[in-house]
């Protein structure tokens, strides 16, 4: 008899509902971006699985919300220790009531949990962004039904193994895997989920608003960006160039805060551009096991083709590609040639009206263009539908403050990038989202506020 072909056994994930791992009868493939091979099989959850998770969260809510902030904080600290994660900031956020005496009345402002929070997180920073939603939600006494991206569900599945050990009661945290159109839509449109926190694309957020509108849900939407870096002629180039290379290509450019438009004052434009391209070429693309690699593969074949299509669009419009795709050669091991790798790509001589300058590419592609005056660059930087973050490079403190105040973005870094504090409010303007997230803003997004007046 002929030998049977060896079939590789893939990891099969399960949902986590009511404190237990629950098998799903339907699955979808999740791929290893560095090779293009199937990595694991993820539950293809829908309404039935979401209903079960919501019911478990509803059942757990009275007991969990009745615990004191200190009791919930102690459990979060335990989970933070087990995960070595950034949950401590949220564990320290307490839901404090406020009291004020006014004439012959005493006014109390009480903050109470909303109920079941629906949390939908993206694929680009999967565990970081998932825990950034779960921690403040449960710290304030809510229970959650969370959906990680179907492309990056393994870390969420691994986290579930620690929840019971940390002391989180069954039903407080429920993880339902699946796609946005099925599992995500079931969460968003569920009448017993009064709060939705979503991080992802602006287009997906539009669907969430439409699906949640009949229920008047509380929404926190952290969306896309088309973030500018503004380099004035008095900037320290020794600092601004390597930092801007990093802000453009970190995590393959698959970070909502990455720089994708670089405006450089005209009299230093040539010098900056030459050194920036040199720095981009040194940014090494490699496989996950290569400790010297600066960036890896993009998330999927479809996303890789999307990013390449923007580069081709720029070529067709007459722009110049100075390095990266179509110019330089990838140096990847043979077994990884089917992975979704793309070199850091720098585009110049491109119009502000180009789609490459207007739309979120979400890849290792950035456009570098010159400007002359402060007023001009402010207008051009603001001339997109997004408003998430910006970076300003200048030694002139007065200029930095003037420009920062006039930029239509939720965050402005000056002479640095990605210096973060979880206590600071985080979010964008315009199509970059609504609401603010952060440890000290947990009250706004995860609690209801009620004012009680008692007349003496």
KAQUITA-V188329 format. One record per pair of residues at least 6 apart in sequence whose C-alpha atoms are under 8 Angstrom apart, sorted by the first residue. I is the first residue (numbers start at 1). J is the second residue. Records with the same first field share a line. If there is no record, write none. Layout:
# KAQUITA-V188329
I: J  J
This chain:
# KAQUITA-V188329
10: 38  39  40  41
11: 39  40  41
12: 40  41  42
13: 23  40  41  42  43  154  157
14: 21  22  23  24  42  43  157  177
15: 21  22  23  24  43  157  174  175  176  177
16: 22  157  160  174  175  176
17: 52  53  56  170  171  173  174  175  176
18: 53  56  57  170  171  172  173  174
19: 164  169  170  171  173  174
20: 170
23: 43
24: 43  44  45
25: 43
26: 43  44  45
27: 41  42  43  44
28: 41  42  43  44
29: 38  39  40  41  42
30: 38  39  40  41  42  150  151  152
31: 37  38  39  40  151  300
32: 38  39  339
33: 297  298  299  300  301  339  340
34: 287  288  296  297  336  338  339  340  341
35: 335  336  337  338  339  340
36: 300  301  336  338  339  340
42: 150  153  177  178
43: 176  177  178
44: 177  178  179  182  183
45: 176  177  178  179  182  183
46: 178  182  183  186
47: 182  183  186
49: 176
50: 145  176  183  186  187
53: 145  171  174  175  176
54: 116  144  145  192  193
56: 170  171  172  174
57: 116  143  144  145  171  172  173  174
58: 115  116  143  171
59: 171
60: 143  169  170  171  172
61: 115  116  141  142  143  172
64: 141  142  143  169  172
65: 113  140  141  142
66: 141
67: 141
69: 94  95  139  140  141
70: 94
72: 91  138  139  141
73: 91  92  139
74: 91
75: 166  167  168
76: 87  88  91  135  139  166
77: 87  88  91
78: 166  167
79: 87  162  163  166
80: 86  87  88
82: 162  166
83: 159  162
87: 131  132  135
89: 422  423  439
90: 135  136  139  439
91: 135  136  139
93: 136  139  439  440  442
94: 139  140
95: 111  112  140  443
96: 110  111
97: 108  109  110  111
98: 108  109  110
99: 106  107  108  109
100: 106  107  108
101: 107
104: 455  456
105: 453  454  455  456
106: 453  454  455  456
107: 451  452  453  454
108: 451  452  453
109: 449  450  451  452
110: 449  450  451  452
111: 443  447  448  449  450
112: 140  141  447  448  449  450
113: 140  141  142  446  447  448
114: 142  194  195  446  447  448
115: 141  142  143  193  194  195
116: 142  143  144  145  192  193  194  195
117: 137  142  143  144  145  146  193  194  195  196  197  446
118: 144  145  146  147  187  188  193  194  195  196  197
119: 130  133  134  144  145  146  147  196  197  198
120: 130  146  147  148  149  184  196  197  198  199
121: 129  130  146  147  148  149  198  199  200
122: 129  148  149  199  200
123: 148  149  150  151  152  299
124: 254  255  299
125: 255
126: 148  149  152  153  155  156
127: 155  156
130: 146  148  156
133: 197
134: 144  146  173
136: 439  442  446
137: 143  144  442  446
138: 144  172
140: 442  443  446  447
142: 172  446
143: 171  172  173
144: 172  173  174
145: 173  174  175  176  187
146: 173  174  175  176
147: 175  176  177  178  183  184
148: 156  175  176  177  178
149: 177  178  179
150: 177  178  179
151: 299
153: 177
156: 175
157: 175
160: 175
164: 170
176: 183
177: 183
178: 184
185: 208  211
187: 193
188: 196  208  211  212
189: 211  212  215
191: 215
193: 217
194: 215  216  217  218
195: 217  218  219  446
196: 217  218  219  220
197: 219  220  221
198: 205  219  220  221  222
199: 221  222  223
200: 221  222  223  224
201: 223  224
202: 223  224  431  432  433
205: 221  223
218: 445
219: 434  435  445
220: 433  434  435  436  437  445
221: 433  434  435
222: 427  428  432  433  434  435
223: 256  428  431  432  433
224: 256  360  386  388  431  432  433
225: 256  257  360  386  387  388  389  432
226: 259  260  261  357  358  359  360  384  386  387  388
227: 257  258  259  260  261  386  387  388  389  390  391
228: 259  260  261  262  263  381  389  390  391
229: 244  259  261  262  263  390  391  392  393
230: 262  263  264  377  390  391  392  393
231: 240  262  263  264  265  392  393  394
232: 264  265  392  393  394
233: 264  265  266  267  268  394
234: 394  395  396
235: 393  394  395
236: 393  394  395
237: 272
239: 415
240: 393  415  416
241: 272  275  276  279
242: 276  279
243: 416  417
244: 259  417
245: 276  279  280
247: 253  257  258  259  417  418
248: 258  259  260  364  365  366
249: 258  295  344  363  364  365
250: 258  294  295  364
251: 295  296
252: 295  296  297  298  344  363  364
253: 259  362  363  364  365
254: 298  362  363  364
255: 362
256: 362  388
257: 388  389  418
259: 366  390
260: 357  365  366  367
261: 357  366  367  368  369
262: 366  367  368  369
263: 368  369  370  371  377
264: 272  368  369  370  371
265: 370  371  372  373
266: 370  371  372
269: 369  370
273: 368
277: 322  323  346
280: 323  344  345  346
281: 323  324  344
283: 293  294  295  344
284: 292  293  294  295
285: 293  294  295  296  297  330  331  332  341  342  343
286: 292  293  294  295  296  297  331  332
287: 293  296  297  332  336
288: 296
296: 341
297: 339  340  341  342
298: 304  340  341  342  363
299: 340
300: 340
301: 340
304: 340  341  342
306: 361
307: 361  362  363  365
308: 325
310: 355  356  361
311: 325  356  365
313: 356
314: 320  347  350  354  356
315: 321
317: 350
318: 349  350
319: 347  348  349  350
320: 347  348  349  350
321: 327  345  346  347  348
322: 345  346  347  348
323: 344  345  346  347
324: 342  343  344  345  346
325: 342  343  344  345
328: 343
330: 342  343
342: 364
343: 364
344: 364  365
345: 364  365  366
346: 365  366  367  368
347: 365  366  367  368
348: 367  368  369
349: 368  369
350: 357  367  369
351: 357
352: 358  380
356: 367
357: 367
358: 384  385
371: 377
374: 403
378: 403  406  407
381: 407
382: 407  408
385: 430  431  432
386: 409  428  429  430  431  432
387: 408  409  410  428  429  430  431  432
388: 409  410  411  427  428  429  432  433
389: 409  410  411  412  413  428
390: 407  409  411  412  413
391: 412  413  414  415  416  417
392: 400  403  404  412  413  414  415
393: 400  414  415  416
394: 400  414  415
400: 414
404: 412
408: 429
409: 428  429
410: 426  427  428  429
411: 426  427  428
413: 419
422: 438  439
423: 438  439  440  441
424: 438  439  440
425: 436  437  438  439  440  441
426: 436  437  438
427: 433  434  435  436  437
428: 434  435  436
435: 445
436: 445
437: 445
